[in-house]
Amino acid sequence: MELTTAMLADGAQQAAPGGKLYILGGQWDRLMVPAFPAQHPTMAVVLVLRIEYSEALDRHQLEVELTLDGESKNVKAVGQVVTGHAPGQIRGTPSFVPLTLPFNNLVFEAPGRYEWVVTVDEQELGRLPIEVVQGAIPGMPMPPGMPMPPQAPPG
């Protein structure tokens, strides 16, 4: 089994289980927040797994867990994956299984480089980084006590 695609998105849906992916605001890895702790309203972890023909009938344990500096942040999705063989699938060819995992109202207690760790059957398939930093967000009021960003000299 192989993780062929992994991205963060503002939102994602599937037309049907195993169907087309509809991704909104996809492929980002940096979240700028005005202050900590910060609550992010919604994000989706989007994955595509390549499952070999010989693995398709087996039950696999999928886990996607948020970590910071190697420590769990107690946010995860866990489930079973069984794909089977598609009608007309040529013997020996792999299946590509799209998955969307929405997470709502995530709280980031501190800045840092977080990672979504993707494992199947306790084997790590990949990591999806998200850097969470404090900064000014254009169009939003500055929180009290936050220093003003540096201004470019007139010129």
C-alpha positions, -999 to 999 in steps of 0.1 A, spaced: 0 0 0 12 35 -8 1 70 -1 1 87 -35 -16 120 -26 -19 140 6 -30 175 11 -47 199 34 -78 217 21 -104 242 35 -130 215 26 -133 183 5 -161 159 -4 -165 128 -24 -193 122 -50 -197 87 -35 -175 64 -15 -144 59 -37 -157 85 -62 -144 118 -75 -129 143 -50 -142 178 -48 -116 200 -31 -120 236 -20 -90 256 -11 -65 227 -14 -28 223 -10 -17 246 17 7 240 46 7 272 66 -19 286 90 -15 322 102 -35 330 133 -38 363 153 -31 347 188 -28 315 207 -46 294 215 -62 295 181 -93 277 169 -95 269 132 -131 264 120 -126 236 94 -100 218 74 -99 185 56 -71 160 52 -73 146 17 -56 113 9 -54 89 -20 -42 54 -13 -28 30 -39 -39 -5 -28 -24 -34 -46 -47 -61 -61 -34 -86 -36 -43 -63 -6 -78 -52 -18 -98 -80 -1 -80 -75 33 -92 -52 61 -67 -25 69 -65 -2 99 -61 35 89 -51 62 114 -44 99 107 -31 117 138 -21 153 145 13 156 162 36 184 173 73 176 178 65 139 177 39 141 204 2 134 198 -22 163 201 -51 139 208 -67 146 174 -71 117 151 -93 98 127 -93 60 128 -111 36 106 -111 4 86 -104 3 48 -116 -26 26 -117 -19 -11 -125 -52 -29 -121 -54 -66 -140 -31 -89 -162 -46 -116 -141 -52 -147 -108 -45 -129 -79 -63 -146 -64 -89 -124 -32 -76 -108 -39 -39 -112 -40 -16 -82 -69 4 -70 -67 41 -61 -89 50 -31 -96 86 -23 -105 97 12 -116 129 28 -113 134 65 -129 167 78 -118 182 111 -138 210 127 -129 235 154 -93 224 158 -75 242 186 -38 249 182 -24 258 217 10 270 205 29 279 173 49 252 156 53 227 128 25 202 133 22 170 112 -7 148 103 9 113 105 -8 87 82 -4 51 91 -20 19 78 -17 -13 98 7 5 121 31 13 92 37 50 86 29 59 50 36 96 52 34 129 70 15 160 60 30 192 76 11 223 87 30 252 101 10 273 126 23 308 132 12 340 148 8 370 125 -13 398 112 -41 386 89 -50 413 63 -84 428 68 -87 416 105 -82 437 135 -50 432 155 -54 415 189 -45 435 219 -8 434 228 3 421 193 32 442 179 25 459 145 42 443 116 73 462 101 64 488 75 84 492 43 103 525 41 87 551 18 104 551 -15 
